[in-house]
Amino acid sequence: MATFDFYVDEKCTVWQRVTFEVEAETEEEAKKKAVKLFHRGEYDNGSSDCETIYDTMEHIASPKDNGGEATLELYTNFGRDELLTDNKNLD
């Protein structure tokens, strides 16, 4: 009897840590500048580092939590990666 391979893609969320520097005369001034950058979304200035925190990864179980889009997809894995089904309409 033959065997056939399949795979499931799962949509997940994960936290990332972006580290950056702020130039300032004092720690208090640096904190204020960092808060302003944060609220403007300007903390990632091209010289920052980004680290994925893998132990925070969580599966998005329901398409309702993903704007109505699938969070699980089943594919064939024998040369053509064909989408067979997903969980978009299972809720």
Biotite code that builds the C-alpha atoms (Angstrom):
import biotite.structure as struc

atoms = struc.array([
    struc.Atom([0.000, 0.000, 0.000], chain_id="A", res_id=1, res_name="MET", atom_name="CA", element="C"),
    struc.Atom([1.325, 3.497, -0.860], chain_id="A", res_id=2, res_name="ALA", atom_name="CA", element="C"),
    struc.Atom([1.728, 6.348, 1.599], chain_id="A", res_id=3, res_name="THR", atom_name="CA", element="C"),
    struc.Atom([1.059, 10.010, 0.852], chain_id="A", res_id=4, res_name="PHE", atom_name="CA", element="C"),
    struc.Atom([2.326, 13.102, 2.680], chain_id="A", res_id=5, res_name="ASP", atom_name="CA", element="C"),
    struc.Atom([0.246, 16.074, 3.786], chain_id="A", res_id=6, res_name="PHE", atom_name="CA", element="C"),
    struc.Atom([0.901, 19.175, 5.869], chain_id="A", res_id=7, res_name="TYR", atom_name="CA", element="C"),
    struc.Atom([-1.116, 21.694, 7.855], chain_id="A", res_id=8, res_name="VAL", atom_name="CA", element="C"),
    struc.Atom([-0.274, 25.392, 7.978], chain_id="A", res_id=9, res_name="ASP", atom_name="CA", element="C"),
    struc.Atom([-1.341, 27.011, 11.264], chain_id="A", res_id=10, res_name="GLU", atom_name="CA", element="C"),
    struc.Atom([-1.770, 30.768, 11.792], chain_id="A", res_id=11, res_name="LYS", atom_name="CA", element="C"),
    struc.Atom([-0.147, 31.928, 15.029], chain_id="A", res_id=12, res_name="CYS", atom_name="CA", element="C"),
    struc.Atom([0.644, 35.079, 16.926], chain_id="A", res_id=13, res_name="THR", atom_name="CA", element="C"),
    struc.Atom([4.014, 35.773, 18.469], chain_id="A", res_id=14, res_name="VAL", atom_name="CA", element="C"),
    struc.Atom([5.640, 38.695, 20.261], chain_id="A", res_id=15, res_name="TRP", atom_name="CA", element="C"),
    struc.Atom([8.743, 40.344, 18.867], chain_id="A", res_id=16, res_name="GLN", atom_name="CA", element="C"),
    struc.Atom([11.185, 42.430, 20.880], chain_id="A", res_id=17, res_name="ARG", atom_name="CA", element="C"),
    struc.Atom([12.598, 45.498, 19.151], chain_id="A", res_id=18, res_name="VAL", atom_name="CA", element="C"),
    struc.Atom([15.563, 47.068, 20.925], chain_id="A", res_id=19, res_name="THR", atom_name="CA", element="C"),
    struc.Atom([16.655, 50.616, 20.125], chain_id="A", res_id=20, res_name="PHE", atom_name="CA", element="C"),
    struc.Atom([18.743, 53.460, 21.498], chain_id="A", res_id=21, res_name="GLU", atom_name="CA", element="C"),
    struc.Atom([17.758, 56.998, 22.422], chain_id="A", res_id=22, res_name="VAL", atom_name="CA", element="C"),
    struc.Atom([20.273, 59.815, 22.828], chain_id="A", res_id=23, res_name="GLU", atom_name="CA", element="C"),
    struc.Atom([19.551, 62.096, 25.771], chain_id="A", res_id=24, res_name="ALA", atom_name="CA", element="C"),
    struc.Atom([21.243, 64.068, 28.546], chain_id="A", res_id=25, res_name="GLU", atom_name="CA", element="C"),
    struc.Atom([19.454, 62.209, 31.348], chain_id="A", res_id=26, res_name="THR", atom_name="CA", element="C"),
    struc.Atom([17.594, 58.966, 31.938], chain_id="A", res_id=27, res_name="GLU", atom_name="CA", element="C"),
    struc.Atom([14.323, 60.855, 32.442], chain_id="A", res_id=28, res_name="GLU", atom_name="CA", element="C"),
    struc.Atom([14.737, 62.672, 29.130], chain_id="A", res_id=29, res_name="GLU", atom_name="CA", element="C"),
    struc.Atom([15.511, 59.347, 27.422], chain_id="A", res_id=30, res_name="ALA", atom_name="CA", element="C"),
    struc.Atom([12.347, 57.794, 28.876], chain_id="A", res_id=31, res_name="LYS", atom_name="CA", element="C"),
    struc.Atom([10.227, 60.704, 27.604], chain_id="A", res_id=32, res_name="LYS", atom_name="CA", element="C"),
    struc.Atom([11.766, 60.453, 24.136], chain_id="A", res_id=33, res_name="LYS", atom_name="CA", element="C"),
    struc.Atom([11.232, 56.677, 24.074], chain_id="A", res_id=34, res_name="ALA", atom_name="CA", element="C"),
    struc.Atom([7.557, 57.095, 25.014], chain_id="A", res_id=35, res_name="VAL", atom_name="CA", element="C"),
    struc.Atom([7.082, 59.654, 22.213], chain_id="A", res_id=36, res_name="LYS", atom_name="CA", element="C"),
    struc.Atom([8.777, 57.365, 19.679], chain_id="A", res_id=37, res_name="LEU", atom_name="CA", element="C"),
    struc.Atom([6.638, 54.452, 20.855], chain_id="A", res_id=38, res_name="PHE", atom_name="CA", element="C"),
    struc.Atom([3.359, 56.344, 20.510], chain_id="A", res_id=39, res_name="HIS", atom_name="CA", element="C"),
    struc.Atom([4.318, 57.590, 17.042], chain_id="A", res_id=40, res_name="ARG", atom_name="CA", element="C"),
    struc.Atom([5.449, 54.105, 15.966], chain_id="A", res_id=41, res_name="GLY", atom_name="CA", element="C"),
    struc.Atom([8.903, 55.496, 15.192], chain_id="A", res_id=42, res_name="GLU", atom_name="CA", element="C"),
    struc.Atom([11.021, 53.328, 17.487], chain_id="A", res_id=43, res_name="TYR", atom_name="CA", element="C"),
    struc.Atom([12.203, 51.073, 14.638], chain_id="A", res_id=44, res_name="ASP", atom_name="CA", element="C"),
    struc.Atom([14.600, 53.473, 12.955], chain_id="A", res_id=45, res_name="ASN", atom_name="CA", element="C"),
    struc.Atom([16.559, 51.004, 10.853], chain_id="A", res_id=46, res_name="GLY", atom_name="CA", element="C"),
    struc.Atom([19.328, 50.606, 13.421], chain_id="A", res_id=47, res_name="SER", atom_name="CA", element="C"),
    struc.Atom([17.164, 48.660, 15.867], chain_id="A", res_id=48, res_name="SER", atom_name="CA", element="C"),
    struc.Atom([17.382, 44.923, 16.474], chain_id="A", res_id=49, res_name="ASP", atom_name="CA", element="C"),
    struc.Atom([14.374, 42.607, 16.395], chain_id="A", res_id=50, res_name="CYS", atom_name="CA", element="C"),
    struc.Atom([14.123, 39.279, 18.210], chain_id="A", res_id=51, res_name="GLU", atom_name="CA", element="C"),
    struc.Atom([11.243, 36.828, 17.884], chain_id="A", res_id=52, res_name="THR", atom_name="CA", element="C"),
    struc.Atom([10.180, 35.502, 21.283], chain_id="A", res_id=53, res_name="ILE", atom_name="CA", element="C"),
    struc.Atom([9.168, 32.001, 20.246], chain_id="A", res_id=54, res_name="TYR", atom_name="CA", element="C"),
    struc.Atom([7.898, 30.867, 23.659], chain_id="A", res_id=55, res_name="ASP", atom_name="CA", element="C"),
    struc.Atom([5.053, 33.409, 23.319], chain_id="A", res_id=56, res_name="THR", atom_name="CA", element="C"),
    struc.Atom([3.708, 31.759, 20.144], chain_id="A", res_id=57, res_name="MET", atom_name="CA", element="C"),
    struc.Atom([-0.002, 30.924, 20.286], chain_id="A", res_id=58, res_name="GLU", atom_name="CA", element="C"),
    struc.Atom([-2.202, 29.292, 17.659], chain_id="A", res_id=59, res_name="HIS", atom_name="CA", element="C"),
    struc.Atom([-5.122, 31.435, 16.478], chain_id="A", res_id=60, res_name="ILE", atom_name="CA", element="C"),
    struc.Atom([-7.870, 28.849, 16.885], chain_id="A", res_id=61, res_name="ALA", atom_name="CA", element="C"),
    struc.Atom([-10.842, 30.575, 15.336], chain_id="A", res_id=62, res_name="SER", atom_name="CA", element="C"),
    struc.Atom([-11.224, 32.360, 12.005], chain_id="A", res_id=63, res_name="PRO", atom_name="CA", element="C"),
    struc.Atom([-13.319, 34.876, 13.991], chain_id="A", res_id=64, res_name="LYS", atom_name="CA", element="C"),
    struc.Atom([-10.037, 35.946, 15.640], chain_id="A", res_id=65, res_name="ASP", atom_name="CA", element="C"),
    struc.Atom([-8.427, 36.365, 12.204], chain_id="A", res_id=66, res_name="ASN", atom_name="CA", element="C"),
    struc.Atom([-10.859, 38.695, 10.456], chain_id="A", res_id=67, res_name="GLY", atom_name="CA", element="C"),
    struc.Atom([-12.929, 35.740, 9.228], chain_id="A", res_id=68, res_name="GLY", atom_name="CA", element="C"),
    struc.Atom([-9.983, 34.199, 7.383], chain_id="A", res_id=69, res_name="GLU", atom_name="CA", element="C"),
    struc.Atom([-8.728, 30.626, 7.839], chain_id="A", res_id=70, res_name="ALA", atom_name="CA", element="C"),
    struc.Atom([-6.287, 29.804, 10.620], chain_id="A", res_id=71, res_name="THR", atom_name="CA", element="C"),
    struc.Atom([-5.712, 26.170, 9.573], chain_id="A", res_id=72, res_name="LEU", atom_name="CA", element="C"),
    struc.Atom([-5.066, 24.929, 6.037], chain_id="A", res_id=73, res_name="GLU", atom_name="CA", element="C"),
    struc.Atom([-4.564, 21.331, 4.892], chain_id="A", res_id=74, res_name="LEU", atom_name="CA", element="C"),
    struc.Atom([-2.276, 20.763, 1.876], chain_id="A", res_id=75, res_name="TYR", atom_name="CA", element="C"),
    struc.Atom([-1.046, 17.822, -0.140], chain_id="A", res_id=76, res_name="THR", atom_name="CA", element="C"),
    struc.Atom([2.711, 17.392, -0.049], chain_id="A", res_id=77, res_name="ASN", atom_name="CA", element="C"),
    struc.Atom([3.414, 15.298, -3.092], chain_id="A", res_id=78, res_name="PHE", atom_name="CA", element="C"),
    struc.Atom([4.881, 17.710, -5.607], chain_id="A", res_id=79, res_name="GLY", atom_name="CA", element="C"),
    struc.Atom([2.190, 20.314, -6.100], chain_id="A", res_id=80, res_name="ARG", atom_name="CA", element="C"),
    struc.Atom([1.173, 21.688, -2.658], chain_id="A", res_id=81, res_name="ASP", atom_name="CA", element="C"),
    struc.Atom([-2.579, 21.625, -3.290], chain_id="A", res_id=82, res_name="GLU", atom_name="CA", element="C"),
    struc.Atom([-4.863, 23.251, -0.707], chain_id="A", res_id=83, res_name="LEU", atom_name="CA", element="C"),
    struc.Atom([-7.472, 20.621, 0.207], chain_id="A", res_id=84, res_name="LEU", atom_name="CA", element="C"),
    struc.Atom([-9.483, 22.406, 2.876], chain_id="A", res_id=85, res_name="THR", atom_name="CA", element="C"),
    struc.Atom([-9.294, 24.970, 5.671], chain_id="A", res_id=86, res_name="ASP", atom_name="CA", element="C"),
    struc.Atom([-11.241, 25.933, 8.786], chain_id="A", res_id=87, res_name="ASN", atom_name="CA", element="C"),
    struc.Atom([-12.663, 29.190, 7.386], chain_id="A", res_id=88, res_name="LYS", atom_name="CA", element="C"),
    struc.Atom([-16.279, 28.035, 7.402], chain_id="A", res_id=89, res_name="ASN", atom_name="CA", element="C"),
    struc.Atom([-16.200, 25.622, 10.341], chain_id="A", res_id=90, res_name="LEU", atom_name="CA", element="C"),
    struc.Atom([-17.228, 28.149, 13.007], chain_id="A", res_id=91, res_name="ASP", atom_name="CA", element="C"),
])
